Amino acid sequence: MFDNLSDKLDRAFKLLKGQGKITEINVSETVKEIRKALLDADVNYKVAKQFTDSVKEKALGQQVLTAVSPGQLMTKITHDELAALMGGVSTDIKLTGNPTVILMSGLQGSGKTTFSGKLANHLKNKRGKKPLLVACDIYRPAAIDQLHVLGEQIGVDVYSDRENKDAVSIAKKGIQYARDNGNSVVIIDTAGRLAIDEQMMDEIAAVKAAVNPDEILFVVDAMTGQDAVNTAKTFNERLDFDGVVLTKLDGDTRGGAALSILSVVSKPIKFVGTGEKMDALDVFHPSRMADRILGMGDVVTLVERAQEQYDEVEAKKLQKKIAKNQFSFNDFLAQLQQIKKMGNIKDLVGMIPGVGKALKGVDIDDNAFKSIEAIIHSMTPAERETPELLNGKRRDRIAKGSGTSVQEVNRLIKQFEDTRKMMKMMGNKENMAKMMQQMKNMPGMGR
């Protein structure tokens, strides 16, 4: 996500490295590179020009502090302008109705149906709502089935009527069903088309008029670049939607749509889809996205995801086990499962400041934990709880059972033992004090 843009902006700021002060000449060169980077990322030309003009104006009006280099100052100005370009602050969806009615709109293939499922999952698990999904795509044969599969997967009710070919009628009946069954939110999935056509626009406009939704979301595939912005403009003219959802942002290395869309339609981006799983949905935070574009990571989102998986009772149990040196492979496996629930590994790594840049070009496979899990699952319950039992014969059996080599098994066991020692050391205040004392006595330390 935004990889190419991040690289090119980084190169632009390097033009100011080593410069003692900001001048019109060096700022102009940097701004020119920033504009080029934005256009390469498929940002609308008018938006890119306005953006860089604003950056240049602010940069030339700034005095560089002794503690701040021109490059750092330019990064800060660009960061603030990027955040402002994307809306400045996050905008929540309106959940005011009884039930709240959310109407989904967008082209075919934009990911409307999948996003409807993700939104239902988000509202159920994070907002305590009881959502209902309503299947109003009467043209795509698999749309109703897809919505039912997603609903079953996340434990959310789905209303559909396969015999009815009137989207307005289905939407109305769906809302009535929600009232009768105590659903607090109704998410209406509508039909998309391969291109904008009057029949589709008339139909969705009729659904809007009939159900008077509290929130209309326009779902757009981030990978379509400037086409996404043009489509958003056309839909907005007919529907006057409330917010934009960018899907497939994990697959787009340019990301220009995210930077252009607000300026063109004056509607905020409210959510971004960052993967295929039902929990791969993030509330859009402009400042955090600016952090990530400029390679600063996104620690706040990382901490939020970790907190969602954090279980205080289990954490206390684990602390006691670590103190007694009883941390087992079962505990290790449980920690891996929690990390996996936080999202895809490459995305998580990119949230750590500096790490995303350091690992540029390194392919971090989401299946990286599979061989580790296979090795642990090939152990007996006794071996998992008491790793000391793992002699040569047992390791050979585990390697065969997990489809790995004895070397891989040995490497995992060594890493596990090193981790266990470090955890015990860090959990013991006396040991930590001794370790700090030893470090002070090392050559070149503490002097």
Steps between C-alpha positions, in 0.01 A plus 500: 500500500647836386845335463600689185372834633686451831826426315473802271410739783796367696727578203348850472580581865859379450552800270491715816733276703814678600351838407553759773186697423186507290529710186264556209733298273532185712130510598399532134707193409350297785143611422549410133601147606203477739260602221657242267463233772132587551424488126679163470278378786198589283400807698277743307721769334300793638513350852877436471567859385290659777666272755858582397425873470375493859808302620734747325323804645515359854864388465622841381319668787673282764812576697713188548577439867855400593376161620305429181651443158330636184426141396323428830303822479392422142391150607289652781336754266430229239358271770259766626392590146446132410283452809300814413465382138341175625261677736706587805295294747317168477124519433270248666195344337161618623326236713198711591192323357286233661605289323791685336483445123830493306481491120800364307577630149776447242599326179500124447824347623576784743452267797159624624369161612822404681516844664136468611602183686808668649295800615239272661782314677657832615168638633420174678839444666623854558185707534269248671234521227269229364531544121287356220634458146242554223567350152375752243724394211235338281724464193820320601399135561769431761448826696224365726693176566817698574320718755348192672845334518652816652210536744543142619877550532464803732179395676276773351144460363438548127165597342443401137208425267613303193157516332470878526662701217425844646794643698284771663249244627779273638664797680169602664421143608854462635457807723165366625667163572765688704230679703321171567820322607672770704785578257655838579676551164390410144773478233352499148725343235398632157581398142810619318575524130808471281456869412276781619161477326172681547300189594729425793511863614118527478457179700733598786350852505155336534625283791641813667168687460301203637707419811649845582832355628688650794830438321594442134846357441672493162728197469790534258791276400818694583684322218293680235687825575359813332204300361396456864492878545298557181250228598466650849417837344222351281345303789518800732311719252209252507509368857675769707669223701641553850836331476741290299635151564829405332534125449804295392738765636742217588541425128565854377855635513395841362205604719422819307126452539529537879675833456273642228150387586423741786612806300289401200171397668537678839395180679718327761656155473347310794640147466777315319511130417847355555459130419260217426415392856179626663695697762729667239322832534641822648334827590678759283724737698660764271790580735589133548484443124733798448739340754503179298545675164807679638643178649435605860303187584165493677556408863152611615321253268748227594430555872123508438514168315712347778253624765211338313673163538620564856345283770589629849419173681709293257783756517517464881507119473778525243698737724493245784612221266789712370611580858507125579674418168193298392441680168416214261456440128122517559545856631730580209236374254228706672714815461548426128123467455448842665755663268330344195163641609647852494528493118741404223863501610634739233233755597590469870874535431431815294341658809829491691691827439806445281444126459285531188782686321769265631313197365419664164484233231507213752208269439338422835273204438178481701566126522831561680362339818370186327815289540531609866138400564551168316804419718316581825188309390722194430609493867313294758313692777776399745775629267323834456469551875849365581744589219784334695362163377599582140796268442649410160256216428196714578633790288544264205138382537372860524691600184343214303153572642515871415658466155806699613867416563668411829704823459178707492369319809831559683501866398145553634579325830817711544308824425229390744754430775674836441162675516411319820831600666458863394138510626604355837786749523274795421234379743749495789598842637822373665616336177418817305706706748794255466473511122505883502801494735686258269426728204644798690822306562545418132783683319390845385175490704413724794805724450 
